[in-house]
Amino acid sequence: MKITAVQLDIAWENKPANHQKVRALLEQAHPETGSLVLLPEMFATGFSMNVATITECHSRQTLTFLSDTARHLGIFLMGGIVTHDRDGVGRNEAAIFSPDGTELHRYAKMQPFTLGGESDHYAPGPCVTTFRCNDFTVAPFICYDLRFPELFRLATRRGATLLTVIANWPIARVEHWTTLLRARAIENLAYVVGVNRVGTDPKLTYPGRSLIIDPKGNVLADAGDRECTIAADVDARLVHDWRRDFPALTDIRPDCFPADDGGAR
């Protein structure tokens, strides 16, 4: 399977401008039919706490864009969106659409970034989730989730072979970003794709460094610090073969996990 990561300079709270940016980058990239394409966290607005303005609960502008783009290009498409509940509390989510334009899966960020004020505006998601994409079981995560390895281990125990992280990760901690992405791949013997943004918002500067990493921790593609797309071929058989040849996951102590963590799924 081919994976494409779209790294863009997000226009602040301007959905039409960001939809056009993504459209132009994908027209240049020509992603393969049936491939998986990933966009950053809150790709249509930037990392905004203005839930009432950017939510998808009314216009569904970005959800429609994702659906139409997935169908037009015949791809699996993942992008970050914002929704809210009846009380106006936000949800920072990843929405995934199938090549026929139907919504395949939705994941809500489990770890809002307290230091950045996100936990004051967004509720934490309830659980780790997975979905099937071609030969892979994919577990989506969002930005600050990356610092919590137990979430990734739980996904792996539930069968994940591809771990994705869409983000708005700032330049001040770029070395943490690249190091933790590789660590999540190495310790879970899984592919990891991290998709970040470039440019600036009203508070922060972003370094890019979107990465596609194989189950041994080798970097297959690195987007650097510019607006661009990167792509790599991934093979589910490599995950299964590496887990067979280096069976570290079978040495996990079951007493370190609660009985209902889903390890038997």
C-alpha positions as CSV (number, residue, x, y, z in Angstrom):
1,M,0.0,0.0,0.0
2,K,1.1,3.5,-0.7
3,I,0.9,6.2,2.1
4,T,1.0,9.9,1.4
5,A,1.4,12.6,4.1
6,V,0.4,16.1,3.2
7,Q,2.4,18.8,5.1
8,L,0.9,22.2,4.7
9,D,1.2,25.8,6.0
10,I,-2.3,26.2,7.6
11,A,-4.1,29.5,7.1
12,W,-5.5,30.5,10.4
13,E,-9.2,29.6,10.8
14,N,-9.7,29.8,7.0
15,K,-11.3,26.6,5.8
16,P,-11.7,27.5,2.1
17,A,-8.1,28.5,1.8
18,N,-6.9,25.3,3.5
19,H,-9.1,23.1,1.4
20,Q,-7.6,24.8,-1.7
21,K,-4.1,24.2,-0.4
22,V,-4.7,20.5,0.2
23,R,-6.4,20.2,-3.2
24,A,-3.4,21.8,-5.0
25,L,-0.9,19.6,-3.1
26,L,-2.8,16.4,-3.9
27,E,-3.2,17.4,-7.6
28,Q,0.6,17.6,-7.7
29,A,1.1,14.4,-5.7
30,H,-1.3,12.2,-7.8
31,P,-1.9,9.6,-4.9
32,E,-2.5,6.1,-6.1
33,T,-6.1,4.8,-6.2
34,G,-6.8,3.0,-3.0
35,S,-3.9,4.5,-1.1
36,L,-4.0,6.1,2.3
37,V,-3.5,9.9,2.5
38,L,-3.1,11.8,5.8
39,L,-3.6,15.5,6.6
40,P,-2.6,17.2,9.8
41,E,-4.6,17.8,13.0
42,M,-7.2,20.6,12.5
43,F,-5.8,21.0,9.0
44,A,-8.6,23.3,7.9
45,T,-8.3,25.8,10.7
46,G,-5.0,25.5,12.7
47,F,-4.8,24.6,16.4
48,S,-7.6,26.9,17.5
49,M,-9.5,27.0,20.8
50,N,-12.4,28.8,19.1
51,V,-14.7,25.8,19.0
52,A,-17.9,27.7,18.3
53,T,-16.4,29.2,15.1
54,I,-14.5,26.2,13.6
55,T,-16.8,23.3,14.5
56,E,-18.2,21.0,11.8
57,C,-21.5,20.4,13.7
58,H,-23.3,23.1,11.6
59,S,-21.9,23.6,8.1
60,R,-19.9,20.3,7.8
61,Q,-17.7,22.2,5.3
62,T,-14.6,20.2,6.0
63,L,-16.3,16.9,6.3
64,T,-17.8,17.5,2.9
65,F,-14.4,18.4,1.5
66,L,-12.9,15.2,2.9
67,S,-15.7,13.1,1.5
68,D,-15.6,14.7,-1.9
69,T,-11.8,14.5,-2.2
70,A,-11.7,10.9,-1.1
71,R,-14.3,10.0,-3.7
72,H,-12.8,12.1,-6.5
73,L,-9.3,10.6,-6.0
74,G,-10.4,7.1,-5.0
75,I,-8.4,7.2,-1.8
76,F,-8.6,6.6,1.9
77,L,-8.4,10.1,3.4
78,M,-7.7,11.1,7.0
79,G,-7.9,14.6,8.3
80,G,-8.3,16.5,11.6
81,I,-11.7,18.2,12.3
82,V,-13.4,19.9,15.2
83,T,-16.9,19.0,16.5
84,H,-18.7,19.8,19.7
85,D,-21.4,18.3,22.0
86,R,-24.7,19.8,23.1
87,D,-22.9,21.8,25.8
88,G,-20.5,23.3,23.3
89,V,-17.5,21.3,24.5
90,G,-15.2,20.5,21.6
91,R,-13.9,17.3,20.2
92,N,-10.6,17.2,18.4
93,E,-11.1,14.4,16.0
94,A,-9.6,12.5,13.1
95,A,-12.2,11.6,10.4
96,I,-11.4,8.9,7.9
97,F,-13.2,8.5,4.5
98,S,-13.3,5.6,2.1
99,P,-12.6,5.8,-1.6
100,D,-16.4,5.9,-2.2
101,G,-16.7,9.0,-0.1
102,T,-18.4,7.4,2.9
103,E,-17.1,8.0,6.4
104,L,-15.2,4.9,7.5
105,H,-14.1,5.8,11.0
106,R,-13.8,8.6,13.6
107,Y,-11.3,9.0,16.5
108,A,-11.4,11.6,19.3
109,K,-8.1,12.7,20.7
110,M,-7.6,11.0,24.1
111,Q,-5.1,13.4,25.5
112,P,-5.9,17.1,25.1
113,F,-2.8,19.3,25.5
114,T,-3.3,20.8,29.0
115,L,-0.3,23.1,28.7
116,G,-1.7,24.7,25.6
117,G,-5.2,25.2,27.1
118,E,-6.8,22.5,24.9
119,S,-8.3,20.7,27.9
120,D,-10.2,23.8,28.8
121,H,-12.0,23.7,25.4
122,Y,-11.9,20.1,24.3
123,A,-13.1,16.9,26.0
124,P,-10.9,13.8,25.9
125,G,-11.9,11.0,23.7
126,P,-13.1,7.8,25.3
127,C,-10.9,5.1,23.9
128,V,-8.3,3.8,21.5
129,T,-9.8,2.7,18.2
130,T,-8.8,0.9,15.0
131,F,-10.0,0.4,11.5
132,R,-9.1,-1.7,8.5
133,C,-7.4,-0.1,5.5
134,N,-6.4,-2.6,2.8
135,D,-4.2,-5.2,4.5
136,F,-3.5,-3.0,7.6
137,T,-5.2,-2.5,10.9
138,V,-4.8,1.2,11.6
139,A,-4.9,3.0,14.9
140,P,-5.2,6.8,14.6
141,F,-3.8,9.2,17.2
142,I,-3.6,13.0,17.5
143,C,-0.5,15.1,18.5
144,Y,-0.1,15.0,22.3
145,D,-1.3,11.4,22.3
146,L,2.2,10.6,21.1
147,R,3.6,11.2,24.6
148,F,1.5,8.4,26.1
149,P,3.0,5.1,25.0
150,E,0.4,3.1,26.8
151,L,-2.2,4.2,24.2
152,F,0.0,2.9,21.4
153,R,0.7,-0.4,23.2
154,L,-3.0,-0.9,23.7
155,A,-3.6,-0.4,20.0
156,T,-0.9,-2.9,19.2
157,R,-2.5,-5.5,21.5
158,R,-5.7,-4.9,19.6
159,G,-4.0,-5.8,16.4
160,A,-2.8,-2.5,15.0
161,T,0.0,-2.8,12.4
162,L,0.0,0.9,11.3
163,L,0.0,3.8,13.9
164,T,-0.8,7.3,12.6
165,V,-0.3,10.6,14.4
166,I,-1.7,13.8,12.9
167,A,-0.4,16.9,14.6
168,N,0.3,20.6,15.1
169,W,3.6,20.0,16.9
170,P,5.7,23.1,17.6
171,I,9.3,23.7,16.7
172,A,10.4,24.1,20.3
173,R,10.0,20.3,20.8
174,V,10.7,19.0,17.3
175,E,13.4,16.6,18.6
176,H,10.8,15.0,20.9
177,W,8.5,14.6,17.9
178,T,11.0,12.7,15.7
179,T,12.3,10.7,18.6
180,L,8.9,9.6,19.9
181,L,7.6,8.7,16.5
182,R,10.6,6.3,16.0
183,A,10.2,5.0,19.5
184,R,6.5,4.1,18.9
185,A,7.5,2.2,15.8
186,I,10.4,0.3,17.4
187,E,8.6,-0.7,20.6
188,N,5.4,-1.8,18.8
189,L,7.1,-3.3,15.8
190,A,4.7,-1.4,13.6
191,Y,4.7,1.2,10.8
192,V,4.3,4.8,12.2
193,V,3.3,7.8,10.1
194,G,3.5,11.3,11.7
195,V,2.0,14.2,9.8
196,N,2.8,17.7,11.1
197,R,2.3,21.2,9.7
198,V,4.7,24.1,8.9
199,G,4.4,27.8,9.2
200,T,3.0,29.9,12.1
201,D,-0.2,30.6,13.9
202,P,-0.9,33.5,16.3
203,K,1.2,31.8,19.0
204,L,3.6,29.2,17.7
205,T,5.9,28.2,14.8
206,Y,5.8,24.7,13.4
207,P,8.7,22.7,11.9
208,G,7.0,20.1,9.7
209,R,9.2,17.0,9.8
210,S,6.4,14.6,8.8
211,L,7.8,11.1,8.8
212,I,7.0,7.7,7.5
213,I,8.8,5.0,9.6
214,D,9.0,1.3,9.2
215,P,8.6,-1.3,12.0
216,K,12.3,-1.4,12.7
217,G,12.5,2.4,13.2
218,N,13.9,3.2,9.8
219,V,12.7,6.5,8.3
220,L,11.3,5.9,4.8
221,A,10.4,9.5,4.1
222,D,11.0,12.8,5.8
223,A,9.2,16.0,4.7
224,G,11.7,18.4,6.1
225,D,10.5,21.9,6.9
226,R,8.6,22.9,3.7
227,E,5.0,22.7,2.5
228,C,5.0,19.4,0.5
229,T,3.8,15.8,0.3
230,I,5.8,12.7,1.0
231,A,5.0,9.1,0.1
232,A,6.3,5.6,0.8
233,D,5.2,2.0,0.1
234,V,4.3,0.0,3.1
235,D,3.8,-3.8,3.3
236,A,1.7,-5.5,6.1
237,R,3.7,-8.7,5.5
238,L,6.9,-6.9,6.8
239,V,5.1,-6.2,10.1
240,H,4.0,-9.8,10.5
241,D,7.5,-11.1,9.5
242,W,9.3,-8.8,11.9
243,R,7.0,-9.7,14.7
244,R,7.7,-13.4,14.0
245,D,11.4,-13.0,13.7
246,F,11.8,-10.6,16.7
247,P,8.9,-11.7,18.9
248,A,9.2,-9.0,21.6
249,L,5.5,-8.5,21.8
250,T,4.9,-12.0,23.0
251,D,7.1,-11.2,26.0
252,I,4.7,-8.5,27.3
253,R,3.7,-9.4,30.8
254,P,-0.1,-9.7,30.9
255,D,-0.1,-8.8,34.6
256,C,0.9,-5.3,33.6
257,F,-2.4,-4.7,31.8
258,P,-6.0,-4.8,33.0
259,A,-7.9,-7.9,32.1
260,D,-10.3,-5.9,29.8
261,D,-7.7,-4.0,27.8
262,G,-8.6,-5.8,24.6
263,G,-5.4,-7.8,24.2
264,A,-7.3,-10.9,23.1
265,R,-9.0,-9.1,20.1
